[in-house]
Amino acid sequence: MIHSALGLVCLLVLAWLLGEKRPWPLSRLPWRMVLGGLGLQFLIAGFVLKVPALKALFMGLNALVQAAETATRAGTAFVFGFVGGGPAPFAVSNPSAGFSLAFQALPLVIVIAALSALLFHWGILQRVVRLFSLLLEKTMGLGGALGVGAAGCIFLGMIESPLLIRPYLAVMTRSELFALMATGLSCIAGTMLMLYAAVLAPVIPDALGHILAASIIHAPAALLVASVMLPEDAAPTLGREMPKSAAANSVDALCRGTWEGLQLFWNIVAMLIVFVALVKLANLGLALMPDVAGAPLTLERALGAALAPVAWLIGVPWAEAHTAGALIGTKIILNEFLAFMDMAALPPEALSAHSRLILTYAMCSFANFGSVGILIAGLGTLCPERRSEITAMSLRALAAGVIASLMTGTVVGILGSM
């Protein structure tokens, strides 16, 4: 608990050091944002981890994952047969070898995208976003436009959420735009929630509740970090109008959502192929070097050594810090999906249940180099007049997203040891 608290302080100091503006003396820091952000993180995490009724509510969401997986598997089995999870027309000697990530697990993204589009058309998703935006506005003093955009990141993702406030993007302050970028990189899209939960279910009890809680907690964490790195020095941008769906009816919304989900599906497939190939190429190159500590040097070992102190600071015991550091490195350099898959594949003795829980929160974000390119392309298209400004702030926004997600892991580490 003590070194987790130290980690929280170190992350805040790191955010201040990496900032575009460094308020000094410290009395000039936006303390309402800092204290409000920390308070929300501990409050939400405390509810999820310590309050039985609310914990049961969050964890009960896992029934939705199972229902969505079952429904998706029915569709993939019908379309792809045994490759999609249907009965095999022959005797199976090794059932685990019959699993296909592309044809059995990833199609869940398409189903969730279609359902999200339907909920957006019915106006349900907008109401949920507005509820969370009001919470952020009241506790942290945000303007309405940033409050809506930040709350949207929890459910919609870093490109879809700015659509909620597209008319305000051109007039938002530089600090608000940076905070929106940082929040987008620190959260995940609702279309990915169930996919990540399905991957982590074998090693994290009630995985969906934790994944959802992580995405919610990351929003105030990112706003806190963004306020330290680039404090506001202008009046906040108002604006609370929520957009309506462009779909003509519910069927049209489902069709639009399915098409968007299909594009996301192929994007994930392509990125996984390339990223796994790049890791293999890097390891093949490193294998040409002399052994280190009696074993071949690999990218995973190098990342583990470099980021082991970071893993220790967020609450992972030192004996497990190298393993955790490698996972954090995979998440930052490649993506969180590969990191979650790697963690799920580890033997039980490699990481304790407490360490796995900390890493689930710390790695549950889009803060990686690939997402920076997506963010620049998406926001630059929505607001072309500020493309150069968006590009200039992108790497600092990535740092803010990484620090925010690690901060949430630290908060969980503190509460989990109490």
C-alpha positions as CSV (number, residue, x, y, z in Angstrom):
1,M,0.0,0.0,0.0
2,I,2.8,2.4,0.9
3,H,4.7,1.9,-2.4
4,S,1.4,2.2,-4.3
5,A,0.8,5.6,-2.6
6,L,4.3,6.6,-3.6
7,G,3.6,5.5,-7.1
8,L,0.5,7.8,-7.2
9,V,2.7,10.7,-6.2
10,C,5.4,9.8,-8.7
11,L,2.8,9.7,-11.5
12,L,1.5,13.1,-10.6
13,V,5.0,14.5,-10.6
14,L,5.8,12.8,-13.9
15,A,2.6,14.5,-15.4
16,W,3.8,17.8,-14.1
17,L,7.3,17.3,-15.6
18,L,5.9,16.3,-19.0
19,G,3.5,19.2,-19.2
20,E,3.4,21.9,-21.8
21,K,3.0,24.4,-18.9
22,R,4.4,23.7,-15.5
23,P,2.4,25.8,-12.9
24,W,4.7,27.2,-10.3
25,P,4.4,27.7,-7.4
26,L,2.2,24.6,-6.8
27,S,-0.6,26.9,-5.5
28,R,-1.3,27.7,-9.2
29,L,-2.2,24.1,-9.9
30,P,-5.9,23.5,-10.8
31,W,-6.5,21.9,-7.4
32,R,-10.3,21.5,-7.9
33,M,-9.5,19.3,-11.0
34,V,-6.8,17.4,-9.1
35,L,-8.8,16.7,-6.0
36,G,-12.0,16.1,-7.8
37,G,-10.3,13.6,-10.2
38,L,-8.6,11.8,-7.3
39,G,-11.8,11.7,-5.3
40,L,-13.8,10.3,-8.2
41,Q,-11.2,7.6,-8.8
42,F,-11.1,6.4,-5.2
43,L,-14.9,6.7,-4.9
44,I,-15.8,4.7,-8.0
45,A,-13.0,2.1,-7.3
46,G,-14.1,1.8,-3.7
47,F,-17.7,1.2,-4.7
48,V,-16.6,-1.5,-7.2
49,L,-14.2,-3.2,-4.9
50,K,-15.6,-2.7,-1.4
51,V,-19.4,-2.1,-1.5
52,P,-21.1,-5.5,-1.8
53,A,-24.4,-4.2,-3.4
54,L,-22.7,-2.0,-6.0
55,K,-20.0,-4.6,-6.6
56,A,-22.7,-7.1,-7.3
57,L,-24.4,-4.7,-9.7
58,F,-21.1,-4.2,-11.7
59,M,-20.2,-7.8,-11.6
60,G,-23.7,-8.9,-12.6
61,L,-23.0,-7.3,-15.9
62,N,-21.0,-10.4,-16.8
63,A,-24.2,-12.2,-17.6
64,L,-24.5,-9.8,-20.5
65,V,-21.1,-10.9,-21.7
66,Q,-22.1,-14.6,-21.7
67,A,-25.4,-13.8,-23.4
68,A,-23.6,-11.7,-26.1
69,E,-21.0,-14.4,-26.6
70,T,-23.6,-17.1,-26.9
71,A,-25.6,-15.1,-29.4
72,T,-22.6,-14.2,-31.4
73,R,-21.4,-17.8,-31.5
74,A,-24.8,-18.9,-32.9
75,G,-24.3,-16.4,-35.7
76,T,-20.7,-17.5,-36.4
77,A,-21.5,-21.2,-36.2
78,F,-24.3,-20.6,-38.7
79,V,-22.1,-18.7,-41.2
80,F,-18.7,-20.4,-40.7
81,G,-19.7,-23.8,-39.5
82,F,-17.3,-25.6,-37.2
83,V,-14.6,-22.9,-37.8
84,G,-17.0,-20.4,-36.2
85,G,-17.7,-22.6,-33.2
86,G,-20.2,-25.1,-34.6
87,P,-20.0,-28.9,-34.2
88,A,-17.0,-30.4,-36.0
89,P,-17.8,-33.0,-38.7
90,F,-15.0,-35.2,-37.4
91,A,-13.5,-36.4,-34.2
92,V,-11.6,-33.7,-32.4
93,S,-8.4,-34.9,-30.6
94,N,-7.4,-31.4,-29.4
95,P,-10.4,-29.1,-28.7
96,S,-8.1,-26.1,-27.9
97,A,-6.6,-26.2,-31.4
98,G,-10.0,-25.6,-32.9
99,F,-10.4,-22.1,-31.5
100,S,-10.3,-19.3,-34.1
101,L,-9.9,-15.8,-32.8
102,A,-11.0,-14.2,-36.1
103,F,-14.1,-16.4,-36.6
104,Q,-15.2,-17.1,-33.0
105,A,-14.2,-14.2,-30.7
106,L,-13.7,-11.0,-32.8
107,P,-17.2,-11.1,-34.4
108,L,-18.5,-10.0,-31.0
109,V,-17.3,-6.5,-32.0
110,I,-19.7,-6.5,-34.9
111,V,-22.7,-7.5,-32.7
112,I,-21.9,-4.9,-30.1
113,A,-21.4,-2.2,-32.7
114,A,-24.9,-2.9,-34.1
115,L,-26.5,-2.9,-30.6
116,S,-24.7,0.4,-29.8
117,A,-26.1,2.0,-32.9
118,L,-29.6,0.8,-32.0
119,L,-29.3,2.2,-28.5
120,F,-28.0,5.5,-29.9
121,H,-31.0,5.7,-32.3
122,W,-33.4,5.1,-29.4
123,G,-31.7,7.9,-27.5
124,I,-30.6,5.7,-24.6
125,L,-26.9,6.0,-25.1
126,Q,-27.1,9.8,-25.2
127,R,-28.9,9.9,-21.8
128,V,-26.3,7.7,-20.2
129,V,-23.5,9.9,-21.6
130,R,-25.3,13.0,-20.3
131,L,-25.6,11.6,-16.8
132,F,-21.9,10.9,-16.6
133,S,-21.0,14.3,-18.1
134,L,-23.0,16.1,-15.4
135,L,-21.1,14.2,-12.7
136,L,-17.8,15.3,-14.3
137,E,-19.0,18.9,-14.6
138,K,-20.2,19.2,-11.0
139,T,-17.1,17.5,-9.4
140,M,-14.3,18.9,-11.6
141,G,-15.7,22.2,-12.9
142,L,-15.6,21.3,-16.6
143,G,-17.4,23.1,-19.4
144,G,-20.4,21.4,-20.9
145,A,-18.7,20.6,-24.2
146,L,-15.7,18.8,-22.5
147,G,-18.0,17.1,-20.0
148,V,-20.1,15.5,-22.7
149,G,-17.0,14.6,-24.8
150,A,-15.2,13.1,-21.9
151,A,-18.2,11.1,-20.8
152,G,-18.7,9.9,-24.3
153,C,-15.2,8.4,-24.3
154,I,-16.2,6.0,-21.6
155,F,-18.7,4.3,-24.0
156,L,-18.1,5.4,-27.5
157,G,-14.3,5.6,-28.0
158,M,-11.8,8.3,-28.9
159,I,-13.2,9.0,-32.4
160,E,-16.9,8.5,-31.9
161,S,-17.2,10.6,-28.8
162,P,-16.0,13.9,-30.4
163,L,-18.9,13.5,-32.8
164,L,-21.1,14.3,-29.8
165,I,-19.6,17.8,-29.6
166,R,-18.4,18.3,-33.2
167,P,-19.8,21.8,-33.5
168,Y,-17.6,22.9,-30.5
169,L,-14.3,21.3,-31.6
170,A,-13.2,24.4,-33.5
171,V,-13.8,26.8,-30.5
172,M,-12.7,24.7,-27.6
173,T,-9.7,26.0,-25.7
174,R,-6.3,24.3,-26.3
175,S,-6.5,22.8,-22.8
176,E,-10.0,21.4,-23.4
177,L,-8.9,19.9,-26.7
178,F,-5.9,18.3,-25.1
179,A,-8.1,16.9,-22.3
180,L,-10.5,15.4,-24.8
181,M,-7.5,13.7,-26.6
182,A,-6.1,12.4,-23.3
183,T,-9.4,11.1,-22.2
184,G,-10.0,9.3,-25.5
185,L,-6.6,7.6,-25.2
186,S,-7.2,6.6,-21.6
187,C,-10.6,5.0,-22.0
188,I,-11.8,2.2,-24.4
189,A,-14.8,1.9,-26.7
190,G,-18.0,0.1,-25.6
191,T,-17.6,-2.1,-28.6
192,M,-14.4,-3.5,-27.0
193,L,-15.7,-4.0,-23.5
194,M,-17.1,-7.4,-24.0
195,L,-14.3,-8.6,-26.2
196,Y,-11.7,-7.8,-23.5
197,A,-14.0,-9.3,-20.8
198,A,-14.2,-12.5,-22.8
199,V,-10.4,-12.7,-23.1
200,L,-9.9,-12.1,-19.4
201,A,-12.8,-14.2,-18.0
202,P,-10.7,-17.3,-17.4
203,V,-8.2,-15.4,-15.2
204,I,-10.2,-12.4,-13.8
205,P,-13.5,-13.2,-11.9
206,D,-16.3,-10.9,-13.0
207,A,-14.2,-9.5,-15.8
208,L,-16.8,-7.2,-17.5
209,G,-17.5,-5.3,-14.2
210,H,-13.8,-4.5,-13.8
211,I,-13.3,-3.6,-17.4
212,L,-16.3,-1.2,-17.3
213,A,-15.2,0.3,-14.0
214,A,-11.7,0.8,-15.4
215,S,-13.0,2.7,-18.4
216,I,-15.2,4.9,-16.1
217,I,-12.4,5.6,-13.7
218,H,-10.0,6.5,-16.4
219,A,-12.1,9.5,-17.5
220,P,-11.6,11.6,-14.3
221,A,-8.0,10.3,-14.1
222,A,-7.2,11.6,-17.6
223,L,-8.9,14.9,-17.0
224,L,-6.8,15.3,-13.8
225,V,-3.6,14.5,-15.6
226,A,-4.5,16.8,-18.5
227,S,-5.2,19.6,-16.2
228,V,-1.7,19.2,-14.6
229,M,0.1,18.9,-18.0
230,L,-1.8,21.8,-19.6
231,P,-3.8,23.9,-17.1
232,E,-6.8,25.9,-18.3
233,D,-6.3,29.6,-18.6
234,A,-9.5,30.6,-20.4
235,A,-13.2,30.4,-20.0
236,P,-14.7,26.9,-20.4
237,T,-16.6,26.0,-23.5
238,L,-20.3,25.5,-22.8
239,G,-22.7,23.4,-24.9
240,R,-24.8,20.5,-23.8
241,E,-26.9,19.7,-26.9
242,M,-26.8,15.9,-27.6
243,P,-26.9,14.8,-31.2
244,K,-29.5,12.5,-32.7
245,S,-29.0,9.4,-34.8
246,A,-28.9,9.8,-38.6
247,A,-30.6,6.4,-39.1
248,A,-34.1,6.5,-40.6
249,N,-35.4,3.8,-38.3
250,S,-34.2,0.9,-36.0
251,V,-33.5,-1.4,-38.9
252,D,-31.3,1.3,-40.6
253,A,-29.5,1.8,-37.3
254,L,-28.7,-1.9,-37.0
255,C,-27.4,-1.9,-40.6
256,R,-25.3,1.1,-40.1
257,G,-23.9,-0.3,-36.8
258,T,-23.2,-3.6,-38.4
259,W,-21.2,-1.9,-41.2
260,E,-19.2,0.2,-38.7
261,G,-18.6,-3.0,-36.6
262,L,-17.4,-4.8,-39.7
263,Q,-14.8,-2.1,-40.5
264,L,-13.6,-2.3,-36.9
265,F,-13.4,-6.1,-37.1
266,W,-11.2,-6.0,-40.2
267,N,-9.1,-3.2,-38.7
268,I,-8.5,-5.3,-35.5
269,V,-7.6,-8.4,-37.6
270,A,-5.1,-6.5,-39.7
271,M,-3.5,-4.8,-36.7
272,L,-3.1,-8.1,-34.9
273,I,-1.5,-9.8,-37.9
274,V,1.0,-6.9,-38.3
275,F,1.7,-6.4,-34.6
276,V,2.3,-10.1,-33.9
277,A,4.6,-10.3,-37.0
278,L,6.5,-7.2,-35.8
279,V,7.1,-8.7,-32.4
280,K,8.3,-11.9,-34.0
281,L,10.7,-10.0,-36.3
282,A,12.0,-8.0,-33.3
283,N,12.7,-11.2,-31.4
284,L,14.4,-12.9,-34.4
285,G,16.7,-9.9,-34.6
286,L,17.4,-9.9,-30.9
287,A,18.1,-13.6,-31.0
288,L,21.3,-12.8,-33.0
289,M,22.7,-11.0,-30.0
290,P,24.6,-12.8,-27.2
291,D,22.5,-14.3,-24.4
292,V,21.7,-12.1,-21.4
293,A,21.6,-13.7,-18.0
294,G,21.8,-17.1,-19.5
295,A,18.9,-16.8,-21.9
296,P,18.2,-15.3,-25.3
297,L,17.2,-11.6,-25.3
298,T,13.6,-11.0,-26.4
299,L,11.4,-7.9,-26.6
300,E,9.3,-9.1,-23.7
301,R,12.4,-9.5,-21.5
302,A,13.7,-6.1,-22.4
303,L,10.4,-4.4,-21.7
304,G,10.0,-6.3,-18.4
305,A,13.4,-5.1,-17.2
306,A,12.7,-1.5,-18.3
307,L,9.2,-1.2,-16.9
308,A,9.6,-3.4,-13.8
309,P,10.0,-0.3,-11.5
310,V,6.8,1.1,-13.0
311,A,4.9,-2.1,-12.3
312,W,6.2,-2.1,-8.7
313,L,5.1,1.5,-8.2
314,I,1.5,0.8,-9.1
315,G,1.4,-2.0,-6.6
316,V,2.8,-5.2,-8.1
317,P,5.2,-7.1,-5.9
318,W,8.8,-6.9,-7.0
319,A,9.0,-10.7,-7.6
320,E,6.3,-10.3,-10.3
321,A,7.3,-6.8,-11.5
322,H,9.4,-8.1,-14.6
323,T,6.4,-10.1,-15.9
324,A,4.0,-7.2,-15.2
325,G,6.5,-4.7,-16.8
326,A,6.6,-6.8,-20.0
327,L,2.7,-6.7,-20.2
328,I,2.7,-2.9,-19.7
329,G,5.3,-2.5,-22.4
330,T,3.3,-4.7,-24.8
331,K,0.2,-2.6,-24.1
332,I,2.0,0.8,-24.8
333,I,4.0,-0.3,-27.8
334,L,1.5,-2.6,-29.4
335,N,-2.0,-2.6,-27.9
336,E,-4.0,-3.6,-24.9
337,F,-5.7,-6.5,-26.6
338,L,-2.4,-8.3,-27.1
339,A,-1.4,-7.5,-23.6
340,F,-4.6,-8.9,-22.2
341,M,-4.2,-12.1,-24.3
342,D,-0.6,-12.4,-23.0
343,M,-1.8,-12.1,-19.4
344,A,-4.6,-14.6,-19.9
345,A,-2.0,-17.1,-21.3
346,L,0.4,-16.8,-18.3
347,P,0.5,-19.7,-15.8
348,P,-1.3,-19.0,-12.5
349,E,1.9,-18.8,-10.6
350,A,3.3,-16.0,-12.8
351,L,1.1,-13.3,-11.3
352,S,-1.1,-13.2,-8.2
353,A,-4.8,-12.4,-8.4
354,H,-4.1,-9.0,-6.9
355,S,-1.5,-8.2,-9.5
356,R,-3.7,-9.4,-12.3
357,L,-6.5,-7.1,-11.0
358,I,-4.1,-4.1,-10.9
359,L,-2.9,-4.8,-14.4
360,T,-6.5,-5.2,-15.7
361,Y,-7.2,-1.6,-14.7
362,A,-3.7,-0.2,-15.6
363,M,-3.8,-1.7,-19.2
364,C,-7.5,-1.1,-20.0
365,S,-7.0,1.9,-22.3
366,F,-6.3,2.9,-25.9
367,A,-3.0,4.6,-24.9
368,N,-0.6,3.1,-27.4
369,F,1.3,4.4,-30.5
370,G,-1.2,2.9,-33.0
371,S,-4.1,4.7,-31.4
372,V,-2.2,8.0,-31.7
373,G,-2.3,7.7,-35.5
374,I,-6.0,6.8,-35.4
375,L,-6.7,9.8,-33.1
376,I,-4.8,12.3,-35.3
377,A,-6.6,11.0,-38.4
378,G,-10.1,11.0,-36.8
379,L,-9.9,14.3,-35.0
380,G,-8.1,15.9,-37.9
381,T,-11.0,15.0,-40.2
382,L,-13.6,16.2,-37.8
383,C,-11.8,19.5,-37.2
384,P,-9.3,20.1,-40.1
385,E,-8.6,23.7,-39.1
386,R,-6.9,22.4,-35.9
387,R,-5.1,19.4,-37.4
388,S,-1.6,20.9,-36.8
389,E,-2.5,21.6,-33.2
390,I,-3.9,18.1,-32.7
391,T,-0.7,16.6,-34.2
392,A,1.6,18.7,-32.0
393,M,-0.2,17.6,-28.8
394,S,-0.6,13.9,-29.8
395,L,2.5,12.4,-28.1
396,R,1.9,14.4,-24.9
397,A,-1.7,13.2,-25.0
398,L,-0.4,9.6,-25.3
399,A,1.8,10.2,-22.2
400,A,-1.3,11.6,-20.4
401,G,-3.3,8.5,-21.3
402,V,-0.6,6.1,-20.1
403,I,-0.2,8.0,-16.8
404,A,-3.9,8.1,-16.2
405,S,-4.4,4.4,-16.8
406,L,-1.4,3.6,-14.6
407,M,-2.8,5.9,-11.9
408,T,-6.1,3.9,-11.9
409,G,-4.1,0.7,-11.4
410,T,-2.3,2.4,-8.5
411,V,-5.7,3.4,-6.9
412,V,-6.9,-0.2,-7.2
413,G,-3.6,-1.4,-5.7
414,I,-4.1,0.9,-2.7
415,L,-7.7,-0.1,-2.1
416,G,-7.0,-3.8,-2.8
417,S,-4.4,-3.9,0.0
418,M,-6.7,-2.2,2.6
